[in-house]
């Protein structure tokens, strides 16, 4: 999405998979490496979320023991 007459693009800092899944979305990862383009599925937070949803007991045991 280009802003009319200005050549700019909107930037949104989000953890929203709905926004990141938009066909024209560019996912930028900020880390010790600097800034790089990546796929949503390759972000560490996505891997951690999937692992939690698969087996929440692996995470919750640290809180409940």
PyMOL Python script that loads the backbone (N, CA, C, O; Angstrom):
from pymol import cmd

cmd.read_pdbstr("""\
ATOM      1  N   UNK A   1       0.851  -1.172   0.000  1.00  0.00           N
ATOM      2  CA  UNK A   1       0.000   0.000   0.000  1.00  0.00           C
ATOM      3  C   UNK A   1       0.893   1.230   0.000  1.00  0.00           C
ATOM      4  O   UNK A   1       1.672   1.421   0.934  1.00  0.00           O
ATOM      5  N   UNK A   2       0.800   2.049  -1.006  1.00  0.00           N
ATOM      6  CA  UNK A   2       1.577   3.277  -1.097  1.00  0.00           C
ATOM      7  C   UNK A   2       0.686   4.458  -0.765  1.00  0.00           C
ATOM      8  O   UNK A   2      -0.453   4.534  -1.227  1.00  0.00           O
ATOM      9  N   UNK A   3       1.196   5.370   0.025  1.00  0.00           N
ATOM     10  CA  UNK A   3       0.426   6.559   0.353  1.00  0.00           C
ATOM     11  C   UNK A   3       0.330   7.436  -0.886  1.00  0.00           C
ATOM     12  O   UNK A   3       1.343   7.704  -1.532  1.00  0.00           O
ATOM     13  N   UNK A   4      -0.858   7.882  -1.221  1.00  0.00           N
ATOM     14  CA  UNK A   4      -1.069   8.646  -2.448  1.00  0.00           C
ATOM     15  C   UNK A   4      -0.187   9.890  -2.541  1.00  0.00           C
ATOM     16  O   UNK A   4      -0.137  10.713  -1.627  1.00  0.00           O
ATOM     17  N   UNK A   5       0.502   9.999  -3.665  1.00  0.00           N
ATOM     18  CA  UNK A   5       1.251  11.209  -3.973  1.00  0.00           C
ATOM     19  C   UNK A   5       2.506  11.424  -3.137  1.00  0.00           C
ATOM     20  O   UNK A   5       3.166  12.450  -3.304  1.00  0.00           O
ATOM     21  N   UNK A   6       2.854  10.534  -2.276  1.00  0.00           N
ATOM     22  CA  UNK A   6       4.019  10.752  -1.414  1.00  0.00           C
ATOM     23  C   UNK A   6       5.080   9.670  -1.558  1.00  0.00           C
ATOM     24  O   UNK A   6       6.237   9.888  -1.199  1.00  0.00           O
ATOM     25  N   UNK A   7       4.702   8.506  -2.079  1.00  0.00           N
ATOM     26  CA  UNK A   7       5.657   7.425  -2.251  1.00  0.00           C
ATOM     27  C   UNK A   7       6.032   6.733  -0.955  1.00  0.00           C
ATOM     28  O   UNK A   7       7.007   5.982  -0.921  1.00  0.00           O
ATOM     29  N   UNK A   8       5.278   6.971   0.122  1.00  0.00           N
ATOM     30  CA  UNK A   8       5.585   6.341   1.404  1.00  0.00           C
ATOM     31  C   UNK A   8       4.768   5.088   1.627  1.00  0.00           C
ATOM     32  O   UNK A   8       3.871   4.759   0.852  1.00  0.00           O
ATOM     33  N   UNK A   9       5.096   4.402   2.696  1.00  0.00           N
ATOM     34  CA  UNK A   9       4.359   3.202   3.085  1.00  0.00           C
ATOM     35  C   UNK A   9       4.094   3.256   4.573  1.00  0.00           C
ATOM     36  O   UNK A   9       4.920   3.754   5.336  1.00  0.00           O
ATOM     37  N   UNK A  10       2.933   2.739   4.996  1.00  0.00           N
ATOM     38  CA  UNK A  10       2.657   2.692   6.433  1.00  0.00           C
ATOM     39  C   UNK A  10       3.516   1.624   7.106  1.00  0.00           C
ATOM     40  O   UNK A  10       3.827   0.598   6.503  1.00  0.00           O
ATOM     41  N   UNK A  11       3.889   1.868   8.334  1.00  0.00           N
ATOM     42  CA  UNK A  11       4.653   0.913   9.130  1.00  0.00           C
ATOM     43  C   UNK A  11       3.861   0.627  10.390  1.00  0.00           C
ATOM     44  O   UNK A  11       3.367   1.546  11.042  1.00  0.00           O
ATOM     45  N   UNK A  12       3.740  -0.637  10.730  1.00  0.00           N
ATOM     46  CA  UNK A  12       3.013  -1.033  11.928  1.00  0.00           C
ATOM     47  C   UNK A  12       3.862  -2.008  12.722  1.00  0.00           C
ATOM     48  O   UNK A  12       4.269  -3.046  12.202  1.00  0.00           O
ATOM     49  N   UNK A  13       4.131  -1.682  13.974  1.00  0.00           N
ATOM     50  CA  UNK A  13       4.829  -2.612  14.869  1.00  0.00           C
ATOM     51  C   UNK A  13       3.760  -3.443  15.550  1.00  0.00           C
ATOM     52  O   UNK A  13       2.965  -2.924  16.334  1.00  0.00           O
ATOM     53  N   UNK A  14       3.741  -4.736  15.252  1.00  0.00           N
ATOM     54  CA  UNK A  14       2.656  -5.575  15.757  1.00  0.00           C
ATOM     55  C   UNK A  14       3.111  -7.009  15.923  1.00  0.00           C
ATOM     56  O   UNK A  14       4.122  -7.423  15.356  1.00  0.00           O
ATOM     57  N   UNK A  15       2.364  -7.756  16.697  1.00  0.00           N
ATOM     58  CA  UNK A  15       2.534  -9.197  16.786  1.00  0.00           C
ATOM     59  C   UNK A  15       1.344  -9.882  16.124  1.00  0.00           C
ATOM     60  O   UNK A  15       1.127 -11.078  16.318  1.00  0.00           O
ATOM     61  N   UNK A  16       0.581  -9.135  15.352  1.00  0.00           N
ATOM     62  CA  UNK A  16      -0.646  -9.645  14.765  1.00  0.00           C
ATOM     63  C   UNK A  16      -0.365 -10.548  13.564  1.00  0.00           C
ATOM     64  O   UNK A  16       0.165 -10.086  12.553  1.00  0.00           O
ATOM     65  N   UNK A  17      -0.717 -11.835  13.670  1.00  0.00           N
ATOM     66  CA  UNK A  17      -0.536 -12.703  12.509  1.00  0.00           C
ATOM     67  C   UNK A  17      -1.451 -12.313  11.351  1.00  0.00           C
ATOM     68  O   UNK A  17      -1.135 -12.579  10.191  1.00  0.00           O
ATOM     69  N   UNK A  18      -2.587 -11.683  11.663  1.00  0.00           N
ATOM     70  CA  UNK A  18      -3.505 -11.265  10.595  1.00  0.00           C
ATOM     71  C   UNK A  18      -2.856 -10.193   9.723  1.00  0.00           C
ATOM     72  O   UNK A  18      -2.971 -10.242   8.498  1.00  0.00           O
ATOM     73  N   UNK A  19      -2.179  -9.231  10.335  1.00  0.00           N
ATOM     74  CA  UNK A  19      -1.506  -8.195   9.546  1.00  0.00           C
ATOM     75  C   UNK A  19      -0.290  -8.751   8.819  1.00  0.00           C
ATOM     76  O   UNK A  19      -0.060  -8.432   7.652  1.00  0.00           O
ATOM     77  N   UNK A  20       0.480  -9.574   9.499  1.00  0.00           N
ATOM     78  CA  UNK A  20       1.687 -10.129   8.889  1.00  0.00           C
ATOM     79  C   UNK A  20       1.371 -11.095   7.753  1.00  0.00           C
ATOM     80  O   UNK A  20       2.210 -11.316   6.879  1.00  0.00           O
ATOM     81  N   UNK A  21       0.177 -11.669   7.755  1.00  0.00           N
ATOM     82  CA  UNK A  21      -0.211 -12.622   6.718  1.00  0.00           C
ATOM     83  C   UNK A  21      -0.760 -11.949   5.464  1.00  0.00           C
ATOM     84  O   UNK A  21      -1.015 -12.624   4.467  1.00  0.00           O
ATOM     85  N   UNK A  22      -0.942 -10.644   5.497  1.00  0.00           N
ATOM     86  CA  UNK A  22      -1.421  -9.957   4.295  1.00  0.00           C
ATOM     87  C   UNK A  22      -0.460 -10.225   3.144  1.00  0.00           C
ATOM     88  O   UNK A  22       0.754 -10.218   3.351  1.00  0.00           O
ATOM     89  N   UNK A  23      -0.966 -10.460   1.943  1.00  0.00           N
ATOM     90  CA  UNK A  23      -0.107 -10.834   0.823  1.00  0.00           C
ATOM     91  C   UNK A  23       1.051  -9.877   0.553  1.00  0.00           C
ATOM     92  O   UNK A  23       2.135 -10.330   0.188  1.00  0.00           O
ATOM     93  N   UNK A  24       0.861  -8.606   0.716  1.00  0.00           N
ATOM     94  CA  UNK A  24       1.928  -7.647   0.413  1.00  0.00           C
ATOM     95  C   UNK A  24       2.735  -7.246   1.647  1.00  0.00           C
ATOM     96  O   UNK A  24       3.564  -6.339   1.569  1.00  0.00           O
ATOM     97  N   UNK A  25       2.508  -7.905   2.779  1.00  0.00           N
ATOM     98  CA  UNK A  25       3.197  -7.529   4.014  1.00  0.00           C
ATOM     99  C   UNK A  25       4.681  -7.876   3.933  1.00  0.00           C
ATOM    100  O   UNK A  25       5.064  -8.915   3.396  1.00  0.00           O
ATOM    101  N   UNK A  26       5.492  -6.999   4.470  1.00  0.00           N
ATOM    102  CA  UNK A  26       6.915  -7.255   4.635  1.00  0.00           C
ATOM    103  C   UNK A  26       7.171  -7.336   6.132  1.00  0.00           C
ATOM    104  O   UNK A  26       6.882  -6.394   6.869  1.00  0.00           O
ATOM    105  N   UNK A  27       7.713  -8.465   6.579  1.00  0.00           N
ATOM    106  CA  UNK A  27       7.995  -8.663   7.997  1.00  0.00           C
ATOM    107  C   UNK A  27       9.463  -8.346   8.227  1.00  0.00           C
ATOM    108  O   UNK A  27      10.350  -8.962   7.635  1.00  0.00           O
ATOM    109  N   UNK A  28       9.702  -7.377   9.097  1.00  0.00           N
ATOM    110  CA  UNK A  28      11.070  -7.004   9.454  1.00  0.00           C
ATOM    111  C   UNK A  28      11.339  -7.453  10.876  1.00  0.00           C
ATOM    112  O   UNK A  28      10.536  -7.208  11.776  1.00  0.00           O
ATOM    113  N   UNK A  29      12.467  -8.110  11.076  1.00  0.00           N
ATOM    114  CA  UNK A  29      12.864  -8.589  12.398  1.00  0.00           C
ATOM    115  C   UNK A  29      14.004  -7.719  12.902  1.00  0.00           C
ATOM    116  O   UNK A  29      14.998  -7.512  12.205  1.00  0.00           O
ATOM    117  N   UNK A  30      13.850  -7.217  14.107  1.00  0.00           N
ATOM    118  CA  UNK A  30      14.893  -6.415  14.734  1.00  0.00           C
ATOM    119  C   UNK A  30      15.543  -7.259  15.809  1.00  0.00           C
ATOM    120  O   UNK A  30      14.857  -7.852  16.641  1.00  0.00           O
ATOM    121  N   UNK A  31      16.865  -7.314  15.795  1.00  0.00           N
ATOM    122  CA  UNK A  31      17.583  -8.115  16.783  1.00  0.00           C
ATOM    123  C   UNK A  31      19.030  -7.695  16.869  1.00  0.00           C
ATOM    124  O   UNK A  31      19.420  -6.646  16.357  1.00  0.00           O
ATOM    125  N   UNK A  32      19.820  -8.524  17.520  1.00  0.00           N
ATOM    126  CA  UNK A  32      21.253  -8.232  17.655  1.00  0.00           C
ATOM    127  C   UNK A  32      21.924  -8.126  16.294  1.00  0.00           C
ATOM    128  O   UNK A  32      22.955  -7.468  16.155  1.00  0.00           O
ATOM    129  N   UNK A  33      21.344  -8.769  15.297  1.00  0.00           N
ATOM    130  CA  UNK A  33      21.865  -8.774  13.931  1.00  0.00           C
ATOM    131  C   UNK A  33      21.525  -7.495  13.182  1.00  0.00           C
ATOM    132  O   UNK A  33      22.017  -7.280  12.074  1.00  0.00           O
ATOM    133  N   UNK A  34      20.698  -6.652  13.765  1.00  0.00           N
ATOM    134  CA  UNK A  34      20.220  -5.444  13.093  1.00  0.00           C
ATOM    135  C   UNK A  34      18.791  -5.660  12.628  1.00  0.00           C
ATOM    136  O   UNK A  34      17.982  -6.250  13.345  1.00  0.00           O
ATOM    137  N   UNK A  35      18.481  -5.189  11.440  1.00  0.00           N
ATOM    138  CA  UNK A  35      17.142  -5.345  10.867  1.00  0.00           C
ATOM    139  C   UNK A  35      17.260  -6.213   9.624  1.00  0.00           C
ATOM    140  O   UNK A  35      18.126  -6.004   8.775  1.00  0.00           O
ATOM    141  N   UNK A  36      16.355  -7.200   9.540  1.00  0.00           N
ATOM    142  CA  UNK A  36      16.359  -8.046   8.338  1.00  0.00           C
ATOM    143  C   UNK A  36      14.931  -8.440   7.987  1.00  0.00           C
ATOM    144  O   UNK A  36      14.051  -8.487   8.847  1.00  0.00           O
ATOM    145  N   UNK A  37      14.723  -8.719   6.722  1.00  0.00           N
ATOM    146  CA  UNK A  37      13.442  -9.210   6.235  1.00  0.00           C
ATOM    147  C   UNK A  37      13.358 -10.695   6.532  1.00  0.00           C
ATOM    148  O   UNK A  37      14.334 -11.423   6.354  1.00  0.00           O
ATOM    149  N   UNK A  38      12.207 -11.143   6.981  1.00  0.00           N
ATOM    150  CA  UNK A  38      12.016 -12.558   7.296  1.00  0.00           C
ATOM    151  C   UNK A  38      10.573 -12.948   7.033  1.00  0.00           C
ATOM    152  O   UNK A  38       9.732 -12.095   6.753  1.00  0.00           O
ATOM    153  N   UNK A  39      10.296 -14.209   7.123  1.00  0.00           N
ATOM    154  CA  UNK A  39       8.918 -14.701   7.018  1.00  0.00           C
ATOM    155  C   UNK A  39       8.333 -14.782   8.420  1.00  0.00           C
ATOM    156  O   UNK A  39       9.050 -15.069   9.378  1.00  0.00           O
ATOM    157  N   UNK A  40       7.040 -14.531   8.546  1.00  0.00           N
ATOM    158  CA  UNK A  40       6.367 -14.579   9.848  1.00  0.00           C
ATOM    159  C   UNK A  40       6.638 -15.917  10.539  1.00  0.00           C
ATOM    160  O   UNK A  40       6.938 -15.953  11.732  1.00  0.00           O
ATOM    161  N   UNK A  41       6.532 -17.007   9.794  1.00  0.00           N
ATOM    162  CA  UNK A  41       6.708 -18.346  10.368  1.00  0.00           C
ATOM    163  C   UNK A  41       8.117 -18.587  10.890  1.00  0.00           C
ATOM    164  O   UNK A  41       8.324 -19.487  11.704  1.00  0.00           O
ATOM    165  N   UNK A  42       9.088 -17.803  10.440  1.00  0.00           N
ATOM    166  CA  UNK A  42      10.472 -17.987  10.863  1.00  0.00           C
ATOM    167  C   UNK A  42      10.837 -17.198  12.120  1.00  0.00           C
ATOM    168  O   UNK A  42      11.945 -17.348  12.635  1.00  0.00           O
ATOM    169  N   UNK A  43       9.929 -16.361  12.621  1.00  0.00           N
ATOM    170  CA  UNK A  43      10.208 -15.582  13.830  1.00  0.00           C
ATOM    171  C   UNK A  43      10.225 -16.494  15.057  1.00  0.00           C
ATOM    172  O   UNK A  43       9.425 -17.424  15.154  1.00  0.00           O
ATOM    173  N   UNK A  44      11.135 -16.226  15.986  1.00  0.00           N
ATOM    174  CA  UNK A  44      11.232 -17.024  17.211  1.00  0.00           C
ATOM    175  C   UNK A  44       9.927 -17.005  17.992  1.00  0.00           C
ATOM    176  O   UNK A  44       9.520 -18.030  18.539  1.00  0.00           O
ATOM    177  N   UNK A  45       9.268 -15.855  18.049  1.00  0.00           N
ATOM    178  CA  UNK A  45       8.019 -15.758  18.812  1.00  0.00           C
ATOM    179  C   UNK A  45       6.950 -16.691  18.253  1.00  0.00           C
ATOM    180  O   UNK A  45       6.128 -17.206  19.011  1.00  0.00           O
ATOM    181  N   UNK A  46       6.946 -16.912  16.971  1.00  0.00           N
ATOM    182  CA  UNK A  46       5.978 -17.826  16.358  1.00  0.00           C
ATOM    183  C   UNK A  46       6.292 -19.262  16.763  1.00  0.00           C
ATOM    184  O   UNK A  46       5.385 -20.030  17.081  1.00  0.00           O
ATOM    185  N   UNK A  47       7.565 -19.625  16.754  1.00  0.00           N
ATOM    186  CA  UNK A  47       7.967 -20.961  17.183  1.00  0.00           C
ATOM    187  C   UNK A  47       7.620 -21.224  18.635  1.00  0.00           C
ATOM    188  O   UNK A  47       7.147 -22.306  18.981  1.00  0.00           O
ATOM    189  N   UNK A  48       7.858 -20.224  19.496  1.00  0.00           N
ATOM    190  CA  UNK A  48       7.532 -20.372  20.917  1.00  0.00           C
ATOM    191  C   UNK A  48       6.022 -20.493  21.124  1.00  0.00           C
ATOM    192  O   UNK A  48       5.568 -21.283  21.951  1.00  0.00           O
ATOM    193  N   UNK A  49       5.255 -19.718  20.382  1.00  0.00           N
ATOM    194  CA  UNK A  49       3.795 -19.788  20.502  1.00  0.00           C
ATOM    195  C   UNK A  49       3.285 -21.152  20.064  1.00  0.00           C
ATOM    196  O   UNK A  49       2.429 -21.739  20.726  1.00  0.00           O
ATOM    197  N   UNK A  50       3.803 -21.652  18.962  1.00  0.00           N
ATOM    198  CA  UNK A  50       3.390 -22.978  18.492  1.00  0.00           C
ATOM    199  C   UNK A  50       3.739 -24.057  19.511  1.00  0.00           C
ATOM    200  O   UNK A  50       2.932 -24.945  19.785  1.00  0.00           O
ATOM    201  N   UNK A  51       4.949 -23.974  20.072  1.00  0.00           N
ATOM    202  CA  UNK A  51       5.369 -24.957  21.075  1.00  0.00           C
ATOM    203  C   UNK A  51       4.474 -24.891  22.307  1.00  0.00           C
ATOM    204  O   UNK A  51       4.111 -25.926  22.866  1.00  0.00           O
ATOM    205  N   UNK A  52       4.119 -23.690  22.728  1.00  0.00           N
ATOM    206  CA  UNK A  52       3.238 -23.528  23.879  1.00  0.00           C
ATOM    207  C   UNK A  52       1.862 -24.132  23.602  1.00  0.00           C
ATOM    208  O   UNK A  52       1.319 -24.855  24.437  1.00  0.00           O
ATOM    209  N   UNK A  53       1.308 -23.838  22.440  1.00  0.00           N
ATOM    210  CA  UNK A  53      -0.020 -24.347  22.109  1.00  0.00           C
ATOM    211  C   UNK A  53      -0.016 -25.871  21.955  1.00  0.00           C
ATOM    212  O   UNK A  53      -1.018 -26.528  22.241  1.00  0.00           O
ATOM    213  N   UNK A  54       1.097 -26.424  21.509  1.00  0.00           N
ATOM    214  CA  UNK A  54       1.213 -27.869  21.352  1.00  0.00           C
ATOM    215  C   UNK A  54       1.280 -28.577  22.705  1.00  0.00           C
ATOM    216  O   UNK A  54       0.635 -29.605  22.911  1.00  0.00           O
ATOM    217  N   UNK A  55       2.073 -28.009  23.629  1.00  0.00           N
ATOM    218  CA  UNK A  55       2.244 -28.628  24.951  1.00  0.00           C
ATOM    219  C   UNK A  55       2.430 -27.553  26.016  1.00  0.00           C
ATOM    220  O   UNK A  55       3.558 -27.290  26.431  1.00  0.00           O
ATOM    221  N   UNK A  56       1.347 -26.930  26.461  1.00  0.00           N
ATOM    222  CA  UNK A  56       1.459 -25.859  27.455  1.00  0.00           C
ATOM    223  C   UNK A  56       2.091 -26.315  28.764  1.00  0.00           C
ATOM    224  O   UNK A  56       2.678 -25.507  29.484  1.00  0.00           O
ATOM    225  N   UNK A  57       1.978 -27.595  29.077  1.00  0.00           N
ATOM    226  CA  UNK A  57       2.558 -28.091  30.327  1.00  0.00           C
ATOM    227  C   UNK A  57       4.070 -27.895  30.382  1.00  0.00           C
ATOM    228  O   UNK A  57       4.624 -27.743  31.471  1.00  0.00           O
ATOM    229  N   UNK A  58       4.748 -27.894  29.243  1.00  0.00           N
ATOM    230  CA  UNK A  58       6.195 -27.670  29.231  1.00  0.00           C
ATOM    231  C   UNK A  58       6.546 -26.282  29.729  1.00  0.00           C
ATOM    232  O   UNK A  58       7.619 -26.082  30.298  1.00  0.00           O
ATOM    233  N   UNK A  59       5.670 -25.333  29.526  1.00  0.00           N
ATOM    234  CA  UNK A  59       5.909 -23.963  29.969  1.00  0.00           C
ATOM    235  C   UNK A  59       5.329 -23.721  31.359  1.00  0.00           C
ATOM    236  O   UNK A  59       5.954 -23.087  32.209  1.00  0.00           O
ATOM    237  N   UNK A  60       4.122 -24.238  31.571  1.00  0.00           N
ATOM    238  CA  UNK A  60       3.422 -23.963  32.811  1.00  0.00           C
ATOM    239  C   UNK A  60       4.045 -24.672  34.013  1.00  0.00           C
ATOM    240  O   UNK A  60       3.839 -24.242  35.148  1.00  0.00           O
ATOM    241  N   UNK A  61       4.790 -25.733  33.792  1.00  0.00           N
ATOM    242  CA  UNK A  61       5.403 -26.448  34.913  1.00  0.00           C
ATOM    243  C   UNK A  61       6.351 -25.549  35.696  1.00  0.00           C
ATOM    244  O   UNK A  61       6.543 -25.741  36.896  1.00  0.00           O
ATOM    245  N   UNK A  62       6.938 -24.577  35.025  1.00  0.00           N
ATOM    246  CA  UNK A  62       7.851 -23.637  35.701  1.00  0.00           C
ATOM    247  C   UNK A  62       7.083 -22.719  36.651  1.00  0.00           C
ATOM    248  O   UNK A  62       7.649 -22.217  37.622  1.00  0.00           O
ATOM    249  N   UNK A  63       5.819 -22.501  36.380  1.00  0.00           N
ATOM    250  CA  UNK A  63       4.999 -21.655  37.224  1.00  0.00           C
ATOM    251  C   UNK A  63       4.250 -22.441  38.299  1.00  0.00           C
ATOM    252  O   UNK A  63       3.963 -21.919  39.376  1.00  0.00           O
ATOM    253  N   UNK A  64       3.940 -23.692  37.993  1.00  0.00           N
ATOM    254  CA  UNK A  64       3.073 -24.464  38.870  1.00  0.00           C
ATOM    255  C   UNK A  64       3.812 -25.419  39.801  1.00  0.00           C
ATOM    256  O   UNK A  64       3.215 -25.915  40.757  1.00  0.00           O
ATOM    257  N   UNK A  65       5.074 -25.688  39.556  1.00  0.00           N
ATOM    258  CA  UNK A  65       5.842 -26.593  40.425  1.00  0.00           C
ATOM    259  C   UNK A  65       6.375 -25.883  41.650  1.00  0.00           C
ATOM    260  O   UNK A  65       7.040 -26.501  42.480  1.00  0.00           O
TER     261      UNK A  65
END
""", "prot")
cmd.dss("prot")
cmd.show_as("cartoon", "prot")
cmd.util.cbc("prot")
cmd.orient("prot")
